[in-house]
Amino acid sequence: MSSRIFQNVIIQMKDAVDRTMGVVDEQGFVVASSELAIIGSRLDDFHAYEFDNSEKVICTGGRSYRALCADGGKIDFAAFVEGTDQAAITICAVSAVAFNEARSNYEEKHNKAAFIKNIISDNILPGDVYVRAKELHFVTDEPRSVLLVRQIENSDVAAMEVIQRIFPDRQKDFVLNINETDVVVVKALSSPDSHEEVLKVARSIENSLHEELGIRCVIGISTNANHLRELADRYKEAQVAIEVGRVFESDKTIINYENLGLGRIIYQLPTTLCEMFLNEVFKKNPIETLDEDTLETINRFFENNLNVSETSRKLYVHRNTLVYRLEKIKKITGLDLREFDHAIVFKVAMMVKQYLDSLSSSKY
């Protein structure tokens, strides 16, 4: 990977430097160069033992060399420039700084991403978070949001690259590959109250995957993390958002954990408790007794805030017809949906039934 980083720097400097330049490893083999033909060959005039000072330029065999990294007097790479005159020495010194900076930035970025992945995966002790964050120059208390992007129906390994392009600042925003379908985005926020900002990001991800790869996805959004140590919990929230959304918000592709409401509570209940609740609510007859048309009437009634007139208008039926249907529901279930308390119990019962039914269905 280092050779690719060095070659990218050389490409950027090539037009400004009229001499052959490049990088050799500790054995003298060229790993990157402005002259592609010599990559892989060995420069016989290079000797690693000559470098006792990483800031010193050594001229030998018609070339100027400067060590890039020193570790106990041993180097792993060195920059070289054709020529031994003052211009060559200057170019060598400047290019060494550029190579070091490029590699340092890459390694820091790579280490930061690995650090974030360890946090959300609970693979690091809480106390170590502070130590590692300091080593990597991380701002620990910056507000961040976690977005879990799950590809559905079909997946593509190129999704990772597509999402990465949306986040050019890779020192603050992190795109992490979790498995063949899941990609996690840890997004730094401009302020703690950035709901619209996060939604805009989620829509951008969804649109990009659909337009570039033809992939459908569902995106779970966590609440904001105010500290690095909270990221693991926020990742779990994003997972819950997708799972609960699959049950209660199946028509949505972007689900915010904060908006899950009652569904989030039901999702965490044991199935035995859910079954007991249904048996207690529907003592007279099980909920399966209600046919599809009756359930549609009930759903519309809830959608219109228990308003009989508005619901009958939306269903294109006479008001008395709707009243008759509600009376029929009361007779079957013992619950009068026109009474607020009864309506709440029935609504919760329907959600519990929906949750239990989902347990046997396939997941995203």
N, C-alpha and C positions, 0 to 999 in steps of 0.2 A: 504493500500500500504506500510506503514511503516513496518508492520510485515514481509512482504516479503523481504524488504531490510535488516532488521535485521537478518532474517534467512539465507540469502545469506552470510552475514559476518560470522555468526556462522559456516556455512558449511566450509568456508575457514580456520577458526581457529581451528576447531574441532580436527584435527590430532595433533596439537601442544599443545593442552590443555587437560590434563587428568582428568578434573573435569566438572561436570554439570554446564553449564552457560546459560544465556539467558537474556531476557528483559521482564519486567512487565510494565503494564500501571499504571496510577495514583491510580487505585483502587486495585492494587496488582494481577491482572489477568495476567498469562503468555501469551505473544503474540508471542514469539519465544524462542526456546530452543534447546540445543544439545540433550536433552532427549525429544523426540517427544511426549511421553505419558503424559507429564505434561502440554502441551500447552492447554490453555483454563481453567486450574485449577487456584485456587487462593492461593497465598502464605500468610498465616495468620500472618507471622512475619514482613511483609512489611507495613510501615505506612508513607504515603507521608508527613505528617506534621513534621517528624523528619529531613527533608532535608532543612536546612536553608542556606546551602552552596553547590552549584552544583559541586564543586570540592572535596568535602569531601566524603570519603568512610565510610559508616556506617555498623558496624557488629552487626547482631542480628539474633537470632534463628538459628544459625549455618550457616548463609550465609553472604556474603559481598555485599553491595549495593552501587551504585553511580548513582546519577541523571544524565540524559542525557541532558535535556533541562530545563532551569529555566525561568519562566515568572512571575515576581513580587513575587517570593518566592514559586510559585506553579509549580510543575513539571508535565509533561505528560507521561514520560517514565523513567525507571531506569534500569541499567544493574545489573545483579546479578551473583555471582559465589559461588558455594558450598564451604564452609569452611570459617574460620575467621583468619587463620594464615597469615603470611606476604606474602606468595606466592599467596594466594587467593586475598588479598588486591591489590597486584600488578597486577594480571591478571584482576581484576575488573576495575582498573583504566585504564589499556591499552585498554581493550575491550570497555569501555565507549567512549574513544577517537575514536576508529574505528567505533562504531555505529553512533556517532555524525557526523563524516566525511562522512560516506556513505549516511546518510539521507540528510545532507547539500548538497552534490553533486547532489543527485536525485532532491531535491526541486529546486536547482538552474537551473538544466537542464530543469525541467518542466516549471519553470517560464520563462526561456529564450524562450522556444518554444512558449508559450502563448503570450509573448511579440512580437515576430516576426509575429505571426499570426494576432495579433491586428494591426500591422503596415501595412501589405499587404492588410488587409481588411478595412483600413481607419477607424479603431475603436479607434484611439488614436490621440490626438491633437499633432501637430508638436512640440510644446514647451515641452510636456510631454515626448517626445522621448528622449531628452537629460537627463532629470531627471531619468527616468526609466533605461536608458542605464548605467548611473553611478551607480545606486543601484545594478544592475546585473553584474557589472564589464565587460561591453561590450566594445569592440573596435569599435567605431562608424564609423571611416573612412577607414575601411578595404575593399578592392574591393570584391564584391560579385556578383554572377549571379543567376537569378531566372529561374528555369526550371519548366514548367507545364506539368505534365504527365497525359494524358487523355486516359483512357481505352476505346476501341471501340469494338463494336459488343457484347462483354460480359465483365462483371467486376467481381472482386473477392476482398473481404475484406482483404485477405492475401497479396495483392499487397503492402500495407503499410509496412508490416513486411519485405517483400523481398527487398524493396527499402532501408529500414533502415539499413539492413545488409551491404549495399554498403558503408555506411558512418559511420565508427566506432567512429569518433570524434564528439560526439553529443554536445560538447560545442561550436563548430564552424560551423558545418553543421547541417541544420535543415530539417527534413522531416515532412510535415504537411498535415494532411488529411482535404480536403476541402468539398468533398461530396462523393457519392458512386462511382463516376467515376474519380474524379480529385485528384491528389496528387501533392503538391508543394514541390520542393526542393530548399532551399536557400543555395548555395554552396560558401564557402569562397575560394577565388582564391589566388594562390601564387604570382601573379603579375597582373597589370591591363591589360596586353596584353596576355590573356590566352585563345584564341579562341579554340586552339586544345585541351586544357585541358577540356574545357566544352563539346566539341563534344565527346571526349572520355568517359566522364561521361554519356552523353546522350545515347551513344551506349551501354554502360554497363547496364544501366537501361532497355533499350529496350530488350537486349538479355536475361537478367535475368528473366524478366516477361514472355518472350516467352518460355524459357527453363523450368522454374520451375512451371509456372501456365498455360502455353498455351495461354497467353493473348496477343492480339495485342494492340499496343498503338501508339499514336502520341504525340510528345514532342515539345513544343514551348520553345524557348530559348530567353531570353531578352538580351538587351545590359547590360553592367556592371554597377552596382550601386557602386558609390564611397563613399556613406554615407548611414547610416541606413534609414534616412528619404526618400531616393529615392526608397526604396523597393516597395512601393505601386505602383509607376509609372512603375517599372520594371515588376511587376506582371501583370499589364494591357498589357504591351508589349508582354509578353509570351502568354496571351490570344489572342491578335490580331494576333500573329504569327500563332497560330493554325487555327483561323477563316479565315485569308487571305490565308494560305496554303491550306485549304480545297477547296478554290475556284480556285487558280492559280497554286498550287503545289500539286495536289491531289495524285501524284505518290510518294511523299516524306513522310517519317514518322518522320523526325527530321527537324524542320523548325526554322531558325534563323531570328529573327526580323530584323537584320541588312541587310539581303539579300532579303527582300521582294520587294524592289525597287518600281516600278510604281504601283504594286498591292496594296501596303499600302496606296497610295494616293487615288486610285479609291475606295477602301473600305470605305473611310471616306466621300465620296461624297454623297449628297442626291440623292435618286432615281429619283426625278423629273429632276434634273440637268443632270443625266446620260441619261435619255430618250430624253431630249432636244438635247443633244450632238449627239446621234445616228440619230435623225431625221435630224439634220443639215448635218451630214456627208453623209448619204445615202438619198439624196434628190431624185435621179433618181429612185432608187429601194431600198427596205429594204434589210438588210443583209440576211434575210431568203431566198431571191431569189437565193442565192448561194447554190449549192448542196454539198454533203459531199465530193465528189472527188475534187471539186474546192477548198473547204476549206482545204483539205489535201495538195493540191498543194501550197496554200498560206502559210500554216504552214511550210512546207519543205523549201520554198523560204526564209522565215524569219530565219529558223534554219541555213541556209547556207549563212547568211549575204548578201542576195540579189544578190548572185552570180548565174547567169543563167546557166553557164556551169556545175558548181558543183551540182546545184539542179537537172538538167536534168539527170546527171549521177546517182544521188541517187534515182531518180524516175524511172530510166531505160527507159527514153523516149528520143527521138531526141531533140536536142536543139531547132529546129524550132517548134516542137510540144509544148514545154514549152512557147516559145514566143507567139504562137497562143493563148494559154490559158491565158497568161497575158493580151493580147489584149482584149480577151473576158471579163476578169474581169474589165478592164478599161471601156469597153463599157457599162457594167451593172452598175458599181458603180461610174464611172467618176474619178476613182483614178488609176494612173499608178504606180504600185508597184516598178517599176524600178527607180522611182524618190524618193530620200531619204525622202523628206518632206511628200510626199503622203504615203510612206510606214509607217512613224511614225504615221500619223493620222489613217491609217487603223489598225495598231497594237493596238493602244489605243482603237479604236472602238471595236475591237474584245474582248479585255479584259473587257471593259464596258459591252458588251453584255453577256459575261461569268459571270460577277458579278451579273447582273440582273437575269439571269437564275438561279443562285445559291440560290437566296433569297426564291424561292419557293420549293427548294429541302430540303431534311432532313439534319440535322446537325450531326456531329459526335456524 
